[in-house]
Amino acid sequence: GARRAAPRRGAARCAAEGRPEYVPGVISDPNYLRIFDTTLRDGEQSPGAALTCKQKLDIARQLARLGVDIIEAGFPRASPDDLEAVRQIAKDVGCTPTETGHIPVICGLSRANKEDIDAAWEAVRHAQFPRIHTFIATSPIHMEAKLRMTPDEVVAQAVEAVTYARSLGCDDVEFSPEDAGRSELPFLYRILTEVIKAGATTINIPDTVGYTIPNEFGSMIEAIRANVPGLEGCVVSTHCQNDLGLATANSLAGAAGGARQVECTINGIGERAGNASLEEVVMAVAMRGKEQFGGMYTGIDTKYITSASRMVSEYTGMLVQPHKAIVGANAFAHESGIHQDGMLKDKSTYEIMTPESVGLLRDDDAGLVMGKHSGRHALRTRLADLGYTVSNEDMKDVFARFKALADTKKIVTDEDLQALVMDEVFQPTEIWHLDDMQIVCGTMGMPTATVRLVGPDGVRRTTSAVGTGPVDAAYKAVQQIVQVPVELTEFGMNAVTEGIDALANTRVMVADLGEADGVGSRSVNPQTGEGRDLMYSGMSADSDVVVASTKAYINALNKLLGMRAAKNAVSESETSESDSEGAAAAAAASNSA
């Protein structure tokens, strides 16, 4: 059938002063480094990192505000609801300027076949700047063991894929030779030359299994630039996995070797050991770009790094390790006496960047101390200082929780406020709500939990259960009401601040053990094509550890049920469209007869 033409594209305005206008395959300033974020695609492939459509849209908006140049919004062929999520991001984030006028490129991943490319184009074509990213493996082990194809067949399929993507009206096509880090250089030169002739505008060099080391990877980029004709009309990109802990170092080595796009994720999440960390790459360029990279810079507004990191952590349920560079809890903490003495005399003695530069505020310049007498305006101001934009509707719930907490704590810290925002705002759509609960436990009898939940129909349901402890009893009571077969695979808890009155932050992960109305609980891995069980995380914060644990469990169930509902809605929509098309075809046939 006829294909819709790509929407008319103009120059992309910049979030950071001096960002070159976006043109596929060309960067007018040779010192500019494009940031390609794949949190919503590669990052979501992390176990337990399943995201709802609303959460993906929220993260995409935050990435746009951060100033990311390209957002890889997903793998549309994986499932109908994945396609729908990418399409919504393309229509919303891909067409709506941020406060600074920036519109990011919206990219969809596809394997090198027409079905995947069709799905990717259907999802991203609504964006002002759409991109298709197609790939095929090129290392000997992948071609022989996984693809069972000859090098000639791989080249032919790659060329066919890029040619087909361009034929649909997409003038921005990225090609990746999967496992390039273990591929033979002469074969890489050959296949890259051919896909450039076919119309590829970005050539991405992935170290898919994190095998290379920095000087090796940088030399590979230099060799490709020297031996592949036609690269003057393409942008060379890197995609480095972190299996040896070298993803950021390899990405920077690639940039030093001439790459002008780096693919990365917030917090470095991703398959196995993860990806190059966006915040590490960006801050390394911000700190050392002028003197070590010949004036290299990015368009990232770094003050949004911390809020983006926390949003991704809360939505995916993947906690950031305390000593993680840039965004870890200890990144700007100093306990050693010698260090503290130096910091008191001059902060630059032990800090090469300020926490404020990445959106982390240690002190309040206005002298605001948040307590039980603080009003709504003071709370909103402090949250804005911390990088959170809260709607009026959400503000009601956050303010109510703030007041309740302030009644039990003399001073509410920034960490408390961040936990409250995450617990009230960054949560899945509420299907089941904890209305009330009571626990009886101790050494004298069996732990018993009585739980009252409000269901999607608004009806209150109450039941009691006995368990091995108070949390186990509460979970069994919730299961008796919700009746969704899951397995609890992870449970963790930590205090938000010090002291007996601290909030408890709880994280759980559950595995979906069943299906609802024929809707599967598995997704497709784009690299292997294999299905995998979906895991759902839930987080919550409360001064009562049992309440926090129960809310986290209910949030995980809500996320699972929300994903099922989305899949059902997409399936019903496709069935309805199919029926309509069939009826129209039958009517046309009848009229012609």
DRENPA-57318 format. One record per residue (C-alpha): z, y, x. Coordinates in steps of 0.25 Angstrom, whole numbers, padded with zeros to 4 digits, always signed. Example, Ala and Ser with C-alpha at 12.3 -4.5 7.8 and 13.67 -1.06 7.14 Angstrom:
+0031-0018+0049;+0029-0004+0055;
! end
This chain:
+0000+0000+0000;-0001+0015+0004;+0010+0020+0013;+0017+0033+0012;+0014+0043+0023;+0025+0048+0032;+0032+0060+0027;+0028+0073+0033;+0036+0076+0046;+0039+0089+0052;+0048+0093+0064;+0062+0088+0064;+0072+0099+0066;+0083+0097+0076;+0098+0095+0075;+0100+0099+0089;+0093+0112+0094;+0081+0109+0102;+0078+0095+0096;+0063+0093+0097;+0055+0091+0084;+0053+0077+0081;+0039+0071+0084;+0037+0056+0085;+0034+0052+0099;+0036+0065+0105;+0048+0073+0110;+0045+0088+0114;+0057+0089+0123;+0057+0078+0134;+0072+0080+0135;+0075+0077+0120;+0081+0063+0118;+0079+0058+0104;+0091+0050+0098;+0087+0038+0089;+0099+0033+0081;+0099+0018+0077;+0113+0018+0071;+0107+0014+0057;+0098+0003+0062;+0103-0003+0075;+0117+0002+0073;+0118-0005+0059;+0114-0018+0066;+0129-0019+0071;+0137-0030+0064;+0144-0023+0053;+0137-0010+0053;+0130-0012+0040;+0128+0002+0033;+0126+0006+0019;+0114+0015+0016;+0123+0027+0013;+0130+0025+0027;+0116+0024+0034;+0112+0037+0027;+0125+0044+0031;+0124+0039+0046;+0109+0044+0046;+0113+0058+0041;+0124+0058+0052;+0113+0054+0062;+0104+0065+0058;+0116+0075+0059;+0118+0070+0073;+0104+0073+0076;+0098+0060+0079;+0083+0060+0080;+0080+0047+0075;+0088+0038+0065;+0084+0023+0065;+0089+0021+0051;+0088+0006+0050;+0079-0006+0049;+0072-0005+0035;+0067-0019+0035;+0080-0025+0036;+0083-0024+0021;+0079-0015+0009;+0092-0008+0010;+0090-0005+0025;+0076+0001+0021;+0082+0009+0010;+0093+0015+0019;+0083+0019+0030;+0074+0025+0019;+0086+0033+0013;+0089+0039+0027;+0074+0042+0029;+0074+0050+0016;+0087+0057+0018;+0091+0059+0033;+0076+0058+0037;+0072+0070+0028;+0084+0079+0028;+0087+0088+0039;+0101+0089+0044;+0109+0102+0045;+0101+0105+0058;+0088+0101+0052;+0086+0088+0060;+0079+0076+0053;+0080+0063+0061;+0069+0053+0062;+0072+0041+0053;+0068+0028+0059;+0067+0013+0054;+0066+0001+0062;+0056-0010+0060;+0052-0023+0068;+0037-0023+0071;+0032-0028+0058;+0025-0021+0046;+0037-0025+0036;+0047-0019+0045;+0039-0006+0048;+0035-0005+0033;+0050-0005+0029;+0054+0005+0041;+0043+0015+0036;+0047+0014+0021;+0061+0017+0026;+0058+0029+0035;+0045+0035+0030;+0053+0045+0021;+0060+0052+0033;+0054+0065+0039;+0053+0058+0052;+0051+0043+0050;+0051+0032+0062;+0048+0017+0062;+0054+0010+0074;+0048-0004+0076;+0051-0014+0087;+0047-0027+0093;+0054-0035+0104;+0047-0035+0118;+0056-0043+0127;+0051-0057+0131;+0063-0064+0125;+0062-0056+0112;+0047-0059+0111;+0048-0074+0114;+0061-0077+0107;+0062-0068+0096;+0048-0063+0092;+0040-0075+0098;+0029-0066+0101;+0020-0064+0113;+0020-0050+0119;+0006-0047+0114;+0011-0050+0100;+0023-0041+0102;+0014-0030+0106;+0004-0032+0094;+0016-0032+0084;+0022-0019+0090;+0009-0012+0090;+0006-0017+0076;+0020-0012+0071;+0019+0002+0077;+0004+0004+0072;+0009-0001+0058;+0021+0009+0058;+0012+0021+0062;+0002+0016+0051;+0012+0018+0040;+0013+0033+0043;+0025+0033+0053;+0022+0042+0065;+0035+0039+0072;+0036+0024+0077;+0045+0019+0087;+0043+0006+0094;+0053-0003+0101;+0051-0015+0110;+0063-0023+0107;+0071-0028+0119;+0063-0018+0128;+0075-0020+0138;+0071-0034+0141;+0056-0032+0139;+0046-0033+0150;+0041-0019+0154;+0026-0022+0155;+0027-0027+0141;+0035-0015+0136;+0024-0006+0142;+0013-0014+0134;+0020-0014+0121;+0024+0001+0121;+0011+0005+0125;+0004-0002+0113;+0015+0003+0103;+0013+0017+0108;-0002+0016+0106;+0001+0011+0091;+0009+0023+0088;+0023+0022+0093;+0030+0035+0095;+0044+0030+0100;+0045+0019+0110;+0059+0013+0110;+0064+0005+0122;+0076-0004+0117;+0086-0011+0126;+0088-0021+0114;+0098-0030+0120;+0105-0019+0129;+0100-0026+0142;+0095-0015+0151;+0103-0006+0160;+0101+0009+0161;+0092+0010+0174;+0084-0002+0169;+0082+0004+0155;+0079+0018+0160;+0069+0012+0169;+0063+0005+0158;+0061+0018+0150;+0055+0024+0162;+0045+0013+0164;+0041+0013+0150;+0038+0028+0150;+0030+0026+0163;+0022+0014+0159;+0019+0015+0144;+0007+0024+0141;+0008+0033+0128;+0023+0036+0129;+0021+0051+0130;+0019+0050+0115;+0031+0042+0112;+0046+0043+0114;+0053+0033+0122;+0066+0028+0116;+0078+0019+0120;+0086+0009+0112;+0097+0003+0120;+0107-0008+0116;+0121-0008+0122;+0123-0023+0125;+0127-0019+0140;+0133-0006+0136;+0122+0002+0142;+0115+0007+0129;+0118+0021+0131;+0115+0021+0146;+0102+0014+0144;+0098+0024+0133;+0101+0036+0143;+0094+0029+0154;+0082+0027+0145;+0082+0042+0141;+0083+0045+0156;+0071+0037+0158;+0063+0045+0147;+0067+0039+0134;+0068+0050+0124;+0074+0043+0112;+0087+0035+0112;+0091+0025+0101;+0106+0024+0099;+0117+0022+0088;+0129+0030+0084;+0141+0023+0091;+0131+0014+0098;+0132+0003+0087;+0121-0007+0086;+0117-0022+0088;+0126-0029+0097;+0132-0019+0107;+0126-0008+0101;+0116+0003+0105;+0116+0016+0113;+0126+0025+0107;+0120+0038+0102;+0132+0046+0105;+0132+0041+0120;+0118+0044+0122;+0118+0058+0115;+0131+0062+0123;+0125+0057+0136;+0113+0065+0134;+0121+0077+0129;+0130+0077+0141;+0120+0073+0152;+0106+0075+0147;+0104+0088+0154;+0108+0084+0168;+0105+0069+0168;+0093+0068+0158;+0085+0080+0161;+0090+0088+0149;+0089+0077+0139;+0096+0081+0125;+0096+0075+0111;+0097+0081+0097;+0110+0075+0093;+0121+0084+0088;+0133+0078+0095;+0144+0083+0087;+0140+0073+0076;+0142+0061+0085;+0156+0058+0082;+0154+0059+0066;+0142+0050+0067;+0149+0040+0076;+0160+0039+0066;+0151+0038+0054;+0144+0026+0060;+0157+0020+0064;+0162+0021+0050;+0150+0017+0043;+0147+0005+0052;+0161+0001+0054;+0159+0000+0069;+0171+0007+0076;+0168+0015+0088;+0175+0010+0101;+0186+0020+0105;+0180+0022+0119;+0166+0023+0114;+0159+0035+0121;+0158+0048+0113;+0163+0043+0100;+0174+0033+0103;+0188+0037+0099;+0192+0038+0114;+0180+0045+0119;+0187+0059+0120;+0202+0053+0121;+0210+0055+0134;+0223+0047+0136;+0224+0047+0152;+0234+0058+0157;+0224+0062+0168;+0213+0063+0157;+0222+0071+0147;+0226+0081+0158;+0211+0083+0162;+0208+0085+0147;+0219+0095+0145;+0214+0103+0157;+0199+0102+0154;+0192+0093+0144;+0180+0091+0153;+0188+0084+0163;+0187+0071+0155;+0177+0074+0144;+0162+0076+0146;+0160+0080+0132;+0168+0085+0121;+0172+0077+0109;+0167+0089+0100;+0153+0087+0106;+0152+0074+0099;+0159+0079+0086;+0173+0074+0089;+0184+0085+0087;+0197+0083+0094;+0204+0096+0090;+0202+0106+0079;+0199+0120+0083;+0203+0125+0070;+0217+0119+0071;+0215+0111+0058;+0226+0100+0057;+0223+0091+0046;+0235+0087+0037;+0240+0086+0023;+0238+0101+0021;+0224+0102+0025;+0213+0105+0015;+0199+0100+0011;+0193+0111+0019;+0200+0108+0032;+0197+0094+0030;+0182+0096+0028;+0182+0106+0040;+0189+0095+0049;+0179+0084+0045;+0168+0093+0048;+0173+0096+0062;+0174+0081+0064;+0159+0079+0060;+0160+0074+0045;+0153+0080+0033;+0160+0076+0021;+0155+0078+0007;+0163+0085-0004;+0164+0072-0011;+0169+0064+0001;+0178+0075+0005;+0187+0073-0008;+0190+0059-0003;+0192+0062+0012;+0201+0074+0008;+0209+0065-0001;+0211+0055+0010;+0214+0066+0020;+0225+0071+0011;+0231+0057+0009;+0231+0055+0024;+0237+0068+0027;+0249+0065+0018;+0252+0053+0027;+0249+0060+0041;+0253+0073+0046;+0240+0076+0053;+0226+0070+0049;+0218+0068+0062;+0203+0069+0064;+0203+0054+0066;+0210+0053+0052;+0200+0062+0046;+0188+0054+0052;+0194+0041+0046;+0196+0047+0032;+0181+0052+0032;+0176+0039+0037;+0185+0032+0026;+0181+0041+0015;+0166+0045+0018;+0160+0035+0027;+0162+0023+0018;+0152+0014+0010;+0150+0017-0005;+0163+0013-0012;+0160+0001-0021;+0175-0004-0021;+0186+0006-0019;+0201+0002-0015;+0209+0008-0026;+0223+0003-0022;+0229-0008-0015;+0243-0014-0012;+0248-0023-0001;+0260-0032+0000;+0262-0039+0013;+0273-0042+0023;+0280-0055+0029;+0286-0059+0015;+0274-0063+0008;+0258-0064+0007;+0251-0051+0009;+0245-0046-0004;+0235-0035-0007;+0232-0029-0021;+0219-0021-0021;+0213-0013-0032;+0198-0009-0030;+0189+0000-0038;+0175-0007-0040;+0161-0001-0042;+0163-0002-0057;+0176+0007-0056;+0185-0005-0060;+0198-0007-0052;+0201-0021-0048;+0214-0026-0042;+0218-0039-0036;+0228-0045-0026;+0226-0054-0014;+0234-0061-0003;+0230-0061+0011;+0235-0064+0025;+0238-0049+0027;+0237-0036+0019;+0223-0033+0023;+0218-0048+0020;+0225-0047+0007;+0218-0034+0003;+0204-0039+0008;+0206-0051-0001;+0210-0043-0013;+0197-0034-0011;+0189-0046-0010;+0194-0052-0023;+0189-0039-0030;+0176-0036-0023;+0172-0050-0021;+0162-0048-0009;+0161-0060+0000;+0163-0054+0014;+0170-0058+0027;+0179-0049+0035;+0174-0049+0049;+0181-0037+0056;+0194-0029+0053;+0199-0018+0062;+0209-0007+0061;+0213+0005+0069;+0221+0018+0067;+0214+0031+0066;+0225+0039+0073;+0238+0035+0079;+0251+0034+0071;+0257+0026+0060;+0250+0035+0050;+0236+0033+0056;+0224+0029+0047;+0220+0015+0049;+0205+0013+0051;+0200-0001+0047;+0187-0007+0049;+0182-0020+0043;+0169-0028+0043;+0165-0038+0033;+0153-0048+0032;+0145-0050+0019;+0146-0064+0015;+0138-0064+0003;+0126-0058-0005;+0126-0050-0017;+0115-0052-0027;+0106-0058-0017;+0107-0046-0007;+0109-0052+0007;+0120-0048+0016;+0111-0049+0029;+0102-0039+0036;+0091-0040+0046;+0092-0037+0061;+0079-0030+0065;+0079-0036+0079;+0080-0050+0075;+0076-0050+0061;+0089-0059+0058;+0098-0057+0046;+0113-0053+0049;+0125-0053+0040;+0129-0039+0036;+0143-0034+0040;+0150-0023+0033;+0161-0014+0039;+0171-0006+0032;+0181+0005+0037;+0193+0013+0031;+0204+0021+0035;+0218+0022+0029;+0232+0024+0033;+0235+0010+0026;+0229-0001+0035;+0228-0010+0023;+0221+0000+0014;+0212+0004+0026;+0208-0011+0028;+0205-0013+0013;+0197-0001+0012;+0189-0005+0024;+0186-0019+0018;+0182-0012+0005;+0173-0003+0012;+0166-0014+0019;+0164-0021+0006;+0159-0008+0000;+0148-0007+0011;+0144-0022+0009;+0143-0020-0007;+0136-0007-0004;+0125-0013+0005;+0123-0024-0006;+0121-0014-0017;+0111-0006-0008;+0103-0019-0005;+0103-0023-0020;+0099-0009-0024;+0087-0009-0014;+0083-0023-0019;+0083-0019-0033;+0075-0007-0030;+0065-0015-0023;+0064-0025-0034;+0062-0013-0044;+0051-0007-0036;+0044-0021-0034;+0045-0023-0049;+0039-0009-0052;+0028-0011-0042;+0025-0025-0049;+0025-0018-0063;+0016-0007-0058;+0006-0017-0052;+0006-0026-0064;+0003-0013-0073;-0008-0009-0064;-0014-0023-0064;-0013-0023-0079;-0020-0009-0080;-0031-0013-0071;-0033-0025-0079;
! end
